[in-house]
Amino acid sequence: MTVGSWQLAVDSFTNYQLPITNYQLPITNYQLPITNYQLPITNYQTIMNFIESFKMAGQTLLANKTRSSLTMIGMIVGNASVIAMIGIGEGAQNFVGGQVKSLGTNVLIVRAGVPNASRSSIRNAPQTLIVEDGKAIASQVPSVQGVSAELNSSELVRYGNKNVSSLIFGTIPEFLTVRNFEMAKGRFLTELDVRQNNQVVILGSELAEKLFANTNPLGEQVRVKNVSMKVIGVFAEKGTSFGTNYDNSAVVPIATMANRIVGRKSPYGLAVTSLFISIQDESKMDAAQFQVENLLRLRHKITTEDDFTVRNQKDLMATMGSISGALTLMLTAVASISLLVGGIGIMNIMLVSVSERTQEIGLRKAIGASQHDILFQFIIEAVILSAAGGIVGTCVGVGGILLVGNFTPLQAGISPVAIALAVSVSGGVGLFFGVIPARQAAKLDPIAALRSA
């Protein structure tokens, strides 16, 4: 090889060093992603450990189905009781609200006599309210929409050989609008019926069905306490409110009621037992009540104790709602005790399980399982028991609510918040009471555990 050829080879080798040197930089930089890739591997191991612990816990519980089922009973009963009590409590509140609304939330009720006075019968009731009081209220209180004067008594209604005990309302034409009644057949009372003491009657839907079955009652004669009455109408279905079945009631003119049926007379005018006052706007209820009370005090010339009682339907609904809410809270608190009992039951069974599985725990620790692994497995078992009991208890509670809604007037509600809270609490109870046996299992010495087995 000539000198020129050697020189050419040397120059070519020298020129090739630069790309090789430059190629080292990407290799050096590539170490950083490899180093950073250790974090997902660590998280993956944690996830796999959790899945493995969950599988082992499930297998252990399934291997002892009877014990696991009996352990869950406390949580099932606790969750079912809490959910059912909350649902039934909501149903009771809705029922009370519906009862009040059926009478009207913008209604004031004025009754004869002092507050909380006992009344043995309609004839012994105080005769301190008269029809003219209602007329004065309707004309002198600006926010009043209508006033219904009423005189009530329970009497026998007869048609042919059929006798039905019914609540009879002696009233005036304003009754229909103030009390939110609707007509199904015929007509309601008129001023002429009241002024002329007409012997006419409007029957409730249930009373008409009992007396006439499938025949048309309009124009027929019935006897109300031996007084012959002509049927001029039938009410649409109204339902029951606070123990009064309005569908089994009847309405007659108030003058006919006072003069011919109950024989109730007052030296001051046509005596009534109550006045129902409809207010234009619910926001004016308090002002209207104040004006009605002052007007009646002036008319009755009262200087000391009132001889009447005024009740506000809005206040009544709030009071009944607070009472039913308090009862719901109390029943829920009592039912929650079963959750505590269920948690104690889980703790007891888990402690027994630790003593029975001493050899298993010792063997696992001997082959490398840490205290954290043992602790985690027993806690998972406790949470699975409580959560499964909570889910089954939720199904039982919802089923109970549906049964109550189908067979009682209470429209019990299913509260998603109550369900989520009950299941969460049951899981938390299992976690809390599962810690003690789990820690006891985790602290076992593997040598002592294997030796004692």
WOQUIUR-V979609 format. One record per run of one state. SS is the DSSP state (h for helix, s for strand, l for the rest). FROM is the first residue (numbers start at 1). LEN is the number of residues. If there is no record, write none. Layout:
BEGIN
ss=SS from=FROM len=LEN
ss=SS from=FROM len=LEN
END
This chain:
BEGIN
ss=l from=1 len=2
ss=h from=3 len=27
ss=l from=30 len=1
ss=h from=31 len=6
ss=l from=37 len=1
ss=h from=38 len=26
ss=l from=64 len=1
ss=h from=65 len=39
ss=l from=104 len=3
ss=s from=107 len=6
ss=l from=113 len=16
ss=s from=129 len=2
ss=h from=131 len=10
ss=l from=141 len=3
ss=s from=144 len=16
ss=l from=160 len=2
ss=s from=162 len=10
ss=l from=172 len=3
ss=h from=175 len=4
ss=l from=179 len=4
ss=s from=183 len=4
ss=l from=187 len=4
ss=h from=191 len=5
ss=l from=196 len=4
ss=s from=200 len=4
ss=l from=204 len=1
ss=h from=205 len=8
ss=l from=213 len=8
ss=s from=221 len=4
ss=l from=225 len=2
ss=s from=227 len=9
ss=l from=236 len=4
ss=s from=240 len=2
ss=l from=242 len=2
ss=s from=244 len=2
ss=h from=246 len=3
ss=s from=249 len=5
ss=h from=254 len=8
ss=l from=262 len=4
ss=s from=266 len=1
ss=l from=267 len=2
ss=s from=269 len=1
ss=l from=270 len=1
ss=s from=271 len=2
ss=l from=273 len=1
ss=s from=274 len=6
ss=l from=280 len=2
ss=h from=282 len=19
ss=l from=301 len=7
ss=s from=308 len=5
ss=h from=313 len=44
ss=l from=357 len=1
ss=h from=358 len=9
ss=l from=367 len=4
ss=h from=371 len=37
ss=l from=408 len=8
ss=h from=416 len=27
ss=l from=443 len=3
ss=h from=446 len=7
ss=l from=453 len=1
END
